[in-house]
Amino acid sequence: MKNPFIFGGVVSGEAFCDREEELTELLRAARNGQNVVLHSPRRFGKTSLIRRALDQAASQGLLTLYVDLYPAVSKQKFLDLYAGALARSLSGGLESIAGTLRRLLPKLIPKVVVQADGAPTFEFDYDRSTPITPHLDDLLEAMHVRAGRAGVNAVVVFDEFQEIVAYEDDEIERQMRSHFQHHPDVSYFFLGSRRHLMRDLFDNPNRPLYRSARHLPLGPLPSEALRAFIQGRFEQTGFSIAPEAVEDLIRACQGHPYYAQLLCHLLWDRCLETRTVEAPHVSEALSDALRREEGVFVTLWDALSRKQRQVLMALSREPAGQVFSAAYLKRHGLGSASSVQKALSALADRELIDRTNGDYAIPDLLFRRWIASQ
């Protein structure tokens, strides 16, 4: 029997937990041509949620396009990835798709390439020594043109959108603003896991995309939904789980989707022989999870300065809104406020800490537990 709890990749179907409110908001935005910035800490299920939203949008007759920008190390790579995603979104035979691409992207030359698994895909030729602006103009208009011809709305998703911050200039952002503001029939969803970069892209008045999309932060899963999910998934595979064990799980994972799935996965494997989960098993699963992640945590820890480690040690024991107060600094032996500020800035750049409602905290709950145990 297959373990019903899935982690580490895109989660779909019955393995997906809740997010009904966010899903409703995303679908409403897609139907109404609104742009959305979806951001959250790492491993909060942004991609799983957006894939589910795209599937439902397509079932309702909308055109959809998903672009993963994680490999987009340059503007040329951005162009290649966007054009490739556009090609994959088209239906029909290879000749039909090639014809559509030539009409949508007349300055690019599509060619069929057979992948290692034998499946055909498209790549594009163009003069890479010349500016990409003309090619970018066609590409950024493509989904608007498709939506207009089909008489339907469309939704385009840019995953890991913060990668464009590293480009040599803001041409991509400027061109997006210039084109997208004239596309009432296309919704653009921007996903990012580095929240301070995403906020700067859309909240900084000096950036082209300033206030061009509304924010939809992805928070922890509601306890009620998580409780029903955990009980249901165990019971569907013939397990009995004690109410105390469920509550211990909810307290342990704090609504974090990845860690909820991970802990339940480990519990399911641990209790497979008896198919009975009791409260003590949750502590054992937590220990298993910490051992599983320890190699990653050690690598992170070794790369930090002594002051950064001190700050993390303090935050693992006491999240703080008044981290610069004399009492907090003295209580945790942190030294001067200026040195703590420098450490906090470096840790925030690495997404190891977050500031929510004025409080500094470590968002990765297992990393926080691991640090506190040192």
Summary of the structure (lengths in Angstrom):
residues: 374
radius of gyration: 23.4
end to end distance: 37.8
largest distance: 70.8
contacts: 1135
relative contact order: 0.12
helix: 53%
strand: 13%
